[in-house]
Amino acid sequence: MKNTRFLLVLMLALSFVFSSCDDDIRTSALTIDMHEEATITAYFYAELNKKHLGLEFAPDGTEVLVSISYGDLNPGAGSGNWTKTAAIQNGKIEVTVPASTTGVTVTLLPAEFEYEQAQEQGAANDRIPKIFKVTSGNTISNVRSGQNRYHQVIYNTQETFRNFNETVVARIRVQAIFNDETSELVDAPNTTSVTAFTTGADGKGWASTATVGSQGVLEITVPKGEQVSFEFIADKRVTDAESTTGYSTKRYKFSASRTFNTFNPVAAPVTFSSQLWE
């Protein structure tokens, strides 16, 4: 009799425990109803080749974390997220996600990736290694059960490695007034040696020299996006009251500055100002 009573008490206790656990599970994130689903097809793009117009697909194998707040699926589920991982193939992923008749928000979190981006024609560097990231445009709102939704995501942020200095080929036509008697703007003579330099905010800079070719054309590789100063020393015929001819030849420093972001095969004319050197 005592054993029977003990068994009855034990069964009642276990029934209470399992009932409590069942209630906990029903209100937990683990009981999300997967009978209500939607299909998401997402395409991922990045600028991998600057020689081509438009964007390219993100590399195959890049992982994408698909996330939905449990609160969207079950108001009583508490905090946390339902997640699923998919890999990009042929520029896209296709995943089945839980949804509801009232709509959920799906967040796509594509992994960052490193890629050697092909540069535009004429760039000093044919390829530049960069880190590609997505910082916006990666949510799909109001996704309801039974829907097939399509979305496009662009890797909108590119970071160059800090130990890499991007350069560009500068092509200019060096011109100046070398004779005050005629005041004519002419090309700098062949073989004129020109110094190009930059001055950084930290006081450190870059410098290089190049030689003027035919028709005053100077071609030199310079830091991209920075103001580059150009200088050279040359003879200039100037007014001189003490000379019997009214003119004399003196050494002058010629200078100009420009910023270069892209390569231009046509040499742009640049007028150099002059200052007495000696």
LUMNUVEX-129866 format. One record per residue (C-alpha): residue in three letters; x, y, z; residue number from 1. Coordinates in nm, 4 decimals. Layout:
REM LUMNUVEX-129866
<code: ALA u: X v: Y w: Z pos: NUM>
...
***
This chain:
REM LUMNUVEX-129866
<code: MET u: 0.0000 v: 0.0000 w: 0.0000 pos: 1>
<code: LYS u: 0.2814 v: 0.2360 w: 0.0909 pos: 2>
<code: ASN u: 0.4554 v: 0.1508 w: -0.2344 pos: 3>
<code: THR u: 0.1391 v: 0.2288 w: -0.4291 pos: 4>
<code: ARG u: 0.1058 v: 0.5674 w: -0.2606 pos: 5>
<code: PHE u: 0.4710 v: 0.6407 w: -0.3274 pos: 6>
<code: LEU u: 0.4308 v: 0.5579 w: -0.6954 pos: 7>
<code: LEU u: 0.1234 v: 0.7808 w: -0.7220 pos: 8>
<code: VAL u: 0.3113 v: 1.0732 w: -0.5659 pos: 9>
<code: LEU u: 0.6099 v: 1.0132 w: -0.7932 pos: 10>
<code: MET u: 0.3894 v: 1.0013 w: -1.1036 pos: 11>
<code: LEU u: 0.2146 v: 1.3254 w: -1.0056 pos: 12>
<code: ALA u: 0.5500 v: 1.4962 w: -0.9480 pos: 13>
<code: LEU u: 0.6889 v: 1.3789 w: -1.2816 pos: 14>
<code: SER u: 0.3687 v: 1.4865 w: -1.4546 pos: 15>
<code: PHE u: 0.4102 v: 1.8360 w: -1.3096 pos: 16>
<code: VAL u: 0.7770 v: 1.8527 w: -1.4129 pos: 17>
<code: PHE u: 0.7093 v: 1.7425 w: -1.7711 pos: 18>
<code: SER u: 0.4109 v: 1.9750 w: -1.7940 pos: 19>
<code: SER u: 0.6276 v: 2.2675 w: -1.6796 pos: 20>
<code: CYS u: 0.9025 v: 2.1753 w: -1.9264 pos: 21>
<code: ASP u: 0.6477 v: 2.1502 w: -2.2053 pos: 22>
<code: ASP u: 0.5167 v: 2.4975 w: -2.1206 pos: 23>
<code: ASP u: 0.8726 v: 2.6320 w: -2.1237 pos: 24>
<code: ILE u: 0.9444 v: 2.4781 w: -2.4624 pos: 25>
<code: ARG u: 0.6252 v: 2.6111 w: -2.6135 pos: 26>
<code: THR u: 0.7175 v: 2.9659 w: -2.5182 pos: 27>
<code: SER u: 1.0862 v: 2.9297 w: -2.6027 pos: 28>
<code: ALA u: 1.2678 v: 3.0066 w: -2.9235 pos: 29>
<code: LEU u: 1.2986 v: 2.6348 w: -2.9871 pos: 30>
<code: THR u: 0.9337 v: 2.5963 w: -3.0853 pos: 31>
<code: ILE u: 0.9293 v: 2.8352 w: -3.3822 pos: 32>
<code: ASP u: 0.6668 v: 2.7089 w: -3.6246 pos: 33>
<code: MET u: 0.8549 v: 2.6069 w: -3.9369 pos: 34>
<code: HIS u: 0.5321 v: 2.5168 w: -4.1171 pos: 35>
<code: GLU u: 0.5065 v: 2.8815 w: -4.2216 pos: 36>
<code: GLU u: 0.7927 v: 2.9525 w: -4.4586 pos: 37>
<code: ALA u: 0.9130 v: 3.1896 w: -4.7289 pos: 38>
<code: THR u: 1.1877 v: 3.1604 w: -4.9890 pos: 39>
<code: ILE u: 1.4631 v: 3.4216 w: -5.0176 pos: 40>
<code: THR u: 1.6770 v: 3.4533 w: -5.3300 pos: 41>
<code: ALA u: 1.9550 v: 3.7085 w: -5.2866 pos: 42>
<code: TYR u: 2.2214 v: 3.8253 w: -5.5329 pos: 43>
<code: PHE u: 2.5558 v: 3.9664 w: -5.4174 pos: 44>
<code: TYR u: 2.7696 v: 4.2086 w: -5.6194 pos: 45>
<code: ALA u: 3.1105 v: 4.3733 w: -5.5824 pos: 46>
<code: GLU u: 3.3368 v: 4.5889 w: -5.7995 pos: 47>
<code: LEU u: 3.6084 v: 4.3346 w: -5.8679 pos: 48>
<code: ASN u: 3.7248 v: 4.4618 w: -6.2076 pos: 49>
<code: LYS u: 3.7523 v: 4.8332 w: -6.2837 pos: 50>
<code: LYS u: 3.8358 v: 4.7562 w: -6.6468 pos: 51>
<code: HIS u: 3.4722 v: 4.6568 w: -6.6994 pos: 52>
<code: LEU u: 3.1542 v: 4.8583 w: -6.6662 pos: 53>
<code: GLY u: 2.9185 v: 4.7513 w: -6.3899 pos: 54>
<code: LEU u: 2.9667 v: 4.5104 w: -6.1025 pos: 55>
<code: GLU u: 3.0687 v: 4.1465 w: -6.0765 pos: 56>
<code: PHE u: 2.9217 v: 3.8660 w: -5.8645 pos: 57>
<code: ALA u: 3.0785 v: 3.8162 w: -5.5230 pos: 58>
<code: PRO u: 3.3156 v: 3.5152 w: -5.5162 pos: 59>
<code: ASP u: 3.1653 v: 3.1670 w: -5.4938 pos: 60>
<code: GLY u: 3.1887 v: 3.0113 w: -5.1490 pos: 61>
<code: THR u: 3.1484 v: 3.3400 w: -4.9615 pos: 62>
<code: GLU u: 2.9253 v: 3.2630 w: -4.6635 pos: 63>
<code: VAL u: 2.6099 v: 3.4560 w: -4.5786 pos: 64>
<code: LEU u: 2.4469 v: 3.4433 w: -4.2347 pos: 65>
<code: VAL u: 2.0681 v: 3.4710 w: -4.2652 pos: 66>
<code: SER u: 1.9060 v: 3.6010 w: -3.9469 pos: 67>
<code: ILE u: 1.5508 v: 3.6624 w: -3.8174 pos: 68>
<code: SER u: 1.4626 v: 3.7889 w: -3.4707 pos: 69>
<code: TYR u: 1.2718 v: 3.5314 w: -3.2645 pos: 70>
<code: GLY u: 1.0445 v: 3.8152 w: -3.1609 pos: 71>
<code: ASP u: 0.9273 v: 3.8513 w: -3.5221 pos: 72>
<code: LEU u: 0.8298 v: 3.4854 w: -3.5317 pos: 73>
<code: ASN u: 0.6876 v: 3.4417 w: -3.1835 pos: 74>
<code: PRO u: 0.6287 v: 3.7420 w: -2.9535 pos: 75>
<code: GLY u: 0.6685 v: 3.5120 w: -2.6540 pos: 76>
<code: ALA u: 0.9952 v: 3.3644 w: -2.7696 pos: 77>
<code: GLY u: 1.2115 v: 3.6211 w: -2.5954 pos: 78>
<code: SER u: 1.5479 v: 3.7429 w: -2.7213 pos: 79>
<code: GLY u: 1.7722 v: 3.5796 w: -2.9772 pos: 80>
<code: ASN u: 1.7701 v: 3.5081 w: -3.3476 pos: 81>
<code: TRP u: 1.6929 v: 3.2245 w: -3.5815 pos: 82>
<code: THR u: 1.9963 v: 3.1832 w: -3.8077 pos: 83>
<code: LYS u: 2.1033 v: 2.9843 w: -4.1079 pos: 84>
<code: THR u: 2.4229 v: 2.9917 w: -4.3142 pos: 85>
<code: ALA u: 2.4352 v: 2.9702 w: -4.6929 pos: 86>
<code: ALA u: 2.7244 v: 2.9919 w: -4.9399 pos: 87>
<code: ILE u: 2.7169 v: 3.2113 w: -5.2490 pos: 88>
<code: GLN u: 2.7142 v: 3.0156 w: -5.5748 pos: 89>
<code: ASN u: 2.6990 v: 3.1885 w: -5.9135 pos: 90>
<code: GLY u: 2.6468 v: 3.5168 w: -5.7321 pos: 91>
<code: LYS u: 2.3423 v: 3.4167 w: -5.5294 pos: 92>
<code: ILE u: 2.1937 v: 3.2217 w: -5.2408 pos: 93>
<code: GLU u: 1.8492 v: 3.0673 w: -5.2124 pos: 94>
<code: VAL u: 1.7226 v: 2.9807 w: -4.8638 pos: 95>
<code: THR u: 1.3979 v: 2.8804 w: -4.6994 pos: 96>
<code: VAL u: 1.3238 v: 3.0828 w: -4.3866 pos: 97>
<code: PRO u: 1.0505 v: 3.0803 w: -4.1220 pos: 98>
<code: ALA u: 0.7910 v: 3.3519 w: -4.1762 pos: 99>
<code: SER u: 0.4490 v: 3.4642 w: -4.0549 pos: 100>
<code: THR u: 0.1278 v: 3.6061 w: -4.1924 pos: 101>
<code: THR u: 0.2140 v: 3.9429 w: -4.0361 pos: 102>
<code: GLY u: 0.5644 v: 3.9556 w: -4.1853 pos: 103>
<code: VAL u: 0.9203 v: 3.9267 w: -4.0553 pos: 104>
<code: THR u: 1.2464 v: 4.1114 w: -4.1247 pos: 105>
<code: VAL u: 1.5244 v: 3.9024 w: -4.2759 pos: 106>
<code: THR u: 1.8819 v: 4.0259 w: -4.2324 pos: 107>
<code: LEU u: 2.1570 v: 3.9051 w: -4.4657 pos: 108>
<code: LEU u: 2.5080 v: 3.9229 w: -4.3207 pos: 109>
<code: PRO u: 2.7580 v: 3.8351 w: -4.5963 pos: 110>
<code: ALA u: 3.1124 v: 3.7621 w: -4.4861 pos: 111>
<code: GLU u: 3.3899 v: 4.0072 w: -4.5677 pos: 112>
<code: PHE u: 3.6390 v: 3.8851 w: -4.8252 pos: 113>
<code: GLU u: 3.9798 v: 3.9771 w: -4.9661 pos: 114>
<code: TYR u: 4.0229 v: 4.0125 w: -5.3409 pos: 115>
<code: GLU u: 4.2832 v: 4.1523 w: -5.5804 pos: 116>
<code: GLN u: 4.0749 v: 4.4122 w: -5.7610 pos: 117>
<code: ALA u: 4.1707 v: 4.4684 w: -6.1268 pos: 118>
<code: GLN u: 4.2426 v: 4.8366 w: -6.1892 pos: 119>
<code: GLU u: 4.1402 v: 5.0609 w: -6.4767 pos: 120>
<code: GLN u: 4.3390 v: 5.0740 w: -6.7992 pos: 121>
<code: GLY u: 4.6674 v: 5.2599 w: -6.7556 pos: 122>
<code: ALA u: 4.6762 v: 5.2355 w: -6.3760 pos: 123>
<code: ALA u: 5.0221 v: 5.1985 w: -6.2258 pos: 124>
<code: ASN u: 4.9037 v: 4.8869 w: -6.0382 pos: 125>
<code: ASP u: 4.7256 v: 4.6260 w: -6.2469 pos: 126>
<code: ARG u: 4.5727 v: 4.4706 w: -5.9341 pos: 127>
<code: ILE u: 4.5271 v: 4.5971 w: -5.5799 pos: 128>
<code: PRO u: 4.4384 v: 4.3685 w: -5.2866 pos: 129>
<code: LYS u: 4.1346 v: 4.5036 w: -5.1012 pos: 130>
<code: ILE u: 3.8909 v: 4.4018 w: -4.8284 pos: 131>
<code: PHE u: 3.5251 v: 4.4076 w: -4.9350 pos: 132>
<code: LYS u: 3.2448 v: 4.4698 w: -4.6830 pos: 133>
<code: VAL u: 2.8677 v: 4.5200 w: -4.6746 pos: 134>
<code: THR u: 2.7514 v: 4.7972 w: -4.4409 pos: 135>
<code: SER u: 2.3976 v: 4.8697 w: -4.5629 pos: 136>
<code: GLY u: 2.1138 v: 4.7516 w: -4.7860 pos: 137>
<code: ASN u: 2.1126 v: 4.3997 w: -4.6455 pos: 138>
<code: THR u: 1.7656 v: 4.3703 w: -4.4857 pos: 139>
<code: ILE u: 1.4401 v: 4.2464 w: -4.6375 pos: 140>
<code: SER u: 1.1304 v: 4.3748 w: -4.4604 pos: 141>
<code: ASN u: 0.7789 v: 4.2372 w: -4.4285 pos: 142>
<code: VAL u: 0.8522 v: 3.8841 w: -4.5486 pos: 143>
<code: ARG u: 0.5287 v: 3.6833 w: -4.5233 pos: 144>
<code: SER u: 0.4700 v: 3.3096 w: -4.5281 pos: 145>
<code: GLY u: 0.4352 v: 3.1628 w: -4.8747 pos: 146>
<code: GLN u: 0.6243 v: 3.4440 w: -5.0480 pos: 147>
<code: ASN u: 0.9196 v: 3.4193 w: -5.2872 pos: 148>
<code: ARG u: 1.1282 v: 3.7301 w: -5.2238 pos: 149>
<code: TYR u: 1.4247 v: 3.8585 w: -5.4272 pos: 150>
<code: HIS u: 1.6937 v: 4.0954 w: -5.3046 pos: 151>
<code: GLN u: 2.0230 v: 4.2430 w: -5.4295 pos: 152>
<code: VAL u: 2.3144 v: 4.3266 w: -5.2015 pos: 153>
<code: ILE u: 2.6190 v: 4.5330 w: -5.3022 pos: 154>
<code: TYR u: 2.9542 v: 4.5174 w: -5.1245 pos: 155>
<code: ASN u: 2.9544 v: 4.8938 w: -5.0791 pos: 156>
<code: THR u: 3.2781 v: 4.9360 w: -4.8829 pos: 157>
<code: GLN u: 3.6315 v: 4.8676 w: -5.0065 pos: 158>
<code: GLU u: 3.9371 v: 4.9013 w: -4.7842 pos: 159>
<code: THR u: 4.2946 v: 4.9119 w: -4.9097 pos: 160>
<code: PHE u: 4.5544 v: 4.7544 w: -4.6836 pos: 161>
<code: ARG u: 4.7321 v: 5.0167 w: -4.4758 pos: 162>
<code: ASN u: 5.0754 v: 4.9045 w: -4.5928 pos: 163>
<code: PHE u: 4.9807 v: 4.9543 w: -4.9575 pos: 164>
<code: ASN u: 5.0276 v: 5.2902 w: -5.1282 pos: 165>
<code: GLU u: 4.8075 v: 5.3243 w: -5.4344 pos: 166>
<code: THR u: 4.9634 v: 5.5009 w: -5.7318 pos: 167>
<code: VAL u: 4.8577 v: 5.6292 w: -6.0717 pos: 168>
<code: VAL u: 5.0453 v: 5.7237 w: -6.3889 pos: 169>
<code: ALA u: 5.0447 v: 6.1029 w: -6.4332 pos: 170>
<code: ARG u: 5.0864 v: 6.2285 w: -6.7891 pos: 171>
<code: ILE u: 5.1177 v: 6.6058 w: -6.8348 pos: 172>
<code: ARG u: 5.2483 v: 6.8515 w: -7.0916 pos: 173>
<code: VAL u: 5.4975 v: 7.0830 w: -6.9215 pos: 174>
<code: GLN u: 5.4634 v: 7.4405 w: -7.0458 pos: 175>
<code: ALA u: 5.6045 v: 7.7742 w: -6.9303 pos: 176>
<code: ILE u: 5.7193 v: 8.1157 w: -7.0509 pos: 177>
<code: PHE u: 6.0931 v: 8.0876 w: -7.1032 pos: 178>
<code: ASN u: 6.1346 v: 8.4222 w: -7.2826 pos: 179>
<code: ASP u: 5.9868 v: 8.7473 w: -7.1520 pos: 180>
<code: GLU u: 6.0682 v: 8.9115 w: -7.4833 pos: 181>
<code: THR u: 5.8047 v: 8.7041 w: -7.6618 pos: 182>
<code: SER u: 5.5942 v: 8.6048 w: -7.3554 pos: 183>
<code: GLU u: 5.5062 v: 8.2894 w: -7.5434 pos: 184>
<code: LEU u: 5.3922 v: 7.9786 w: -7.3571 pos: 185>
<code: VAL u: 5.6002 v: 7.6898 w: -7.4949 pos: 186>
<code: ASP u: 5.6818 v: 7.3285 w: -7.4149 pos: 187>
<code: ALA u: 5.9691 v: 7.2525 w: -7.1802 pos: 188>
<code: PRO u: 6.2816 v: 7.1338 w: -7.3653 pos: 189>
<code: ASN u: 6.3504 v: 6.7624 w: -7.4113 pos: 190>
<code: THR u: 6.5565 v: 6.5987 w: -7.1339 pos: 191>
<code: THR u: 6.4496 v: 6.8608 w: -6.8776 pos: 192>
<code: SER u: 6.4695 v: 6.6875 w: -6.5388 pos: 193>
<code: VAL u: 6.1557 v: 6.7416 w: -6.3293 pos: 194>
<code: THR u: 6.1246 v: 6.6600 w: -5.9590 pos: 195>
<code: ALA u: 5.7825 v: 6.5521 w: -5.8313 pos: 196>
<code: PHE u: 5.7077 v: 6.5378 w: -5.4583 pos: 197>
<code: THR u: 5.4346 v: 6.5339 w: -5.1936 pos: 198>
<code: THR u: 5.4308 v: 6.6579 w: -4.8355 pos: 199>
<code: GLY u: 5.2251 v: 6.4493 w: -4.5942 pos: 200>
<code: ALA u: 5.0395 v: 6.5790 w: -4.2891 pos: 201>
<code: ASP u: 5.3003 v: 6.4072 w: -4.0696 pos: 202>
<code: GLY u: 5.5811 v: 6.5915 w: -4.2461 pos: 203>
<code: LYS u: 5.6815 v: 6.2815 w: -4.4381 pos: 204>
<code: GLY u: 5.6418 v: 6.2769 w: -4.8116 pos: 205>
<code: TRP u: 5.7308 v: 6.1139 w: -5.1389 pos: 206>
<code: ALA u: 5.9656 v: 6.2290 w: -5.4163 pos: 207>
<code: SER u: 6.0769 v: 6.1118 w: -5.7593 pos: 208>
<code: THR u: 6.2272 v: 6.2509 w: -6.0789 pos: 209>
<code: ALA u: 6.1432 v: 6.2064 w: -6.4463 pos: 210>
<code: THR u: 6.2605 v: 6.3494 w: -6.7768 pos: 211>
<code: VAL u: 6.0528 v: 6.5530 w: -7.0199 pos: 212>
<code: GLY u: 6.0074 v: 6.3849 w: -7.3568 pos: 213>
<code: SER u: 5.8980 v: 6.5150 w: -7.6955 pos: 214>
<code: GLN u: 5.6378 v: 6.7933 w: -7.7098 pos: 215>
<code: GLY u: 5.6964 v: 6.8652 w: -7.3424 pos: 216>
<code: VAL u: 5.5284 v: 6.5440 w: -7.2254 pos: 217>
<code: LEU u: 5.6190 v: 6.4197 w: -6.8782 pos: 218>
<code: GLU u: 5.5058 v: 6.0758 w: -6.7598 pos: 219>
<code: ILE u: 5.5611 v: 5.9716 w: -6.3999 pos: 220>
<code: THR u: 5.4019 v: 5.7402 w: -6.1432 pos: 221>
<code: VAL u: 5.2685 v: 5.9379 w: -5.8459 pos: 222>
<code: PRO u: 5.0604 v: 5.8731 w: -5.5300 pos: 223>
<code: LYS u: 4.6908 v: 5.8590 w: -5.6117 pos: 224>
<code: GLY u: 4.4633 v: 6.1294 w: -5.4710 pos: 225>
<code: GLU u: 4.7435 v: 6.3416 w: -5.3230 pos: 226>
<code: GLN u: 4.8562 v: 6.6857 w: -5.4330 pos: 227>
<code: VAL u: 5.1792 v: 6.6441 w: -5.6266 pos: 228>
<code: SER u: 5.4200 v: 6.9358 w: -5.6708 pos: 229>
<code: PHE u: 5.6476 v: 6.9589 w: -5.9754 pos: 230>
<code: GLU u: 5.9692 v: 7.1625 w: -5.9985 pos: 231>
<code: PHE u: 6.2553 v: 7.2056 w: -6.2418 pos: 232>
<code: ILE u: 6.5376 v: 7.4539 w: -6.2986 pos: 233>
<code: ALA u: 6.5914 v: 7.6082 w: -6.6427 pos: 234>
<code: ASP u: 6.7194 v: 7.9169 w: -6.8222 pos: 235>
<code: LYS u: 6.4820 v: 8.2065 w: -6.8780 pos: 236>
<code: ARG u: 6.5374 v: 8.5197 w: -7.0859 pos: 237>
<code: VAL u: 6.4144 v: 8.8086 w: -6.8746 pos: 238>
<code: THR u: 6.4072 v: 9.1883 w: -6.8826 pos: 239>
<code: ASP u: 6.7366 v: 9.3402 w: -6.7644 pos: 240>
<code: ALA u: 6.7844 v: 9.7185 w: -6.7620 pos: 241>
<code: GLU u: 7.1596 v: 9.6805 w: -6.7158 pos: 242>
<code: SER u: 7.1995 v: 9.4712 w: -7.0292 pos: 243>
<code: THR u: 7.2810 v: 9.6422 w: -7.3584 pos: 244>
<code: THR u: 7.0082 v: 9.4375 w: -7.5253 pos: 245>
<code: GLY u: 6.7581 v: 9.4982 w: -7.2475 pos: 246>
<code: TYR u: 6.7461 v: 9.1250 w: -7.1727 pos: 247>
<code: SER u: 6.9620 v: 8.8639 w: -7.0055 pos: 248>
<code: THR u: 6.9430 v: 8.4913 w: -6.9345 pos: 249>
<code: LYS u: 6.9095 v: 8.3755 w: -6.5751 pos: 250>
<code: ARG u: 6.8344 v: 8.0526 w: -6.3908 pos: 251>
<code: TYR u: 6.4735 v: 8.0171 w: -6.2761 pos: 252>
<code: LYS u: 6.2794 v: 7.7603 w: -6.0779 pos: 253>
<code: PHE u: 5.9574 v: 7.6549 w: -6.2485 pos: 254>
<code: SER u: 5.6795 v: 7.4964 w: -6.0418 pos: 255>
<code: ALA u: 5.3211 v: 7.3660 w: -6.0583 pos: 256>
<code: SER u: 5.0979 v: 7.1238 w: -5.8665 pos: 257>
<code: ARG u: 4.8178 v: 6.8822 w: -5.9516 pos: 258>
<code: THR u: 4.6175 v: 6.5936 w: -5.7997 pos: 259>
<code: PHE u: 4.5732 v: 6.2698 w: -5.9962 pos: 260>
<code: ASN u: 4.3024 v: 6.0091 w: -5.9388 pos: 261>
<code: THR u: 4.2841 v: 5.8316 w: -6.2740 pos: 262>
<code: PHE u: 4.5112 v: 5.7783 w: -6.5718 pos: 263>
<code: ASN u: 4.4494 v: 5.9966 w: -6.8768 pos: 264>
<code: PRO u: 4.6365 v: 5.8900 w: -7.1921 pos: 265>
<code: VAL u: 4.6105 v: 6.2460 w: -7.3271 pos: 266>
<code: ALA u: 4.8763 v: 6.4671 w: -7.1698 pos: 267>
<code: ALA u: 4.6972 v: 6.7612 w: -7.0085 pos: 268>
<code: PRO u: 4.8775 v: 7.0968 w: -7.0507 pos: 269>
<code: VAL u: 5.0081 v: 7.2316 w: -6.7188 pos: 270>
<code: THR u: 5.1393 v: 7.5871 w: -6.6980 pos: 271>
<code: PHE u: 5.4410 v: 7.6282 w: -6.4690 pos: 272>
<code: SER u: 5.5048 v: 7.9545 w: -6.2867 pos: 273>
<code: SER u: 5.8614 v: 8.0798 w: -6.2444 pos: 274>
<code: GLN u: 6.0736 v: 8.2304 w: -5.9687 pos: 275>
<code: LEU u: 6.4330 v: 8.3571 w: -5.9827 pos: 276>
<code: TRP u: 6.6621 v: 8.0808 w: -5.8657 pos: 277>
<code: GLU u: 7.0058 v: 8.2422 w: -5.8873 pos: 278>
***
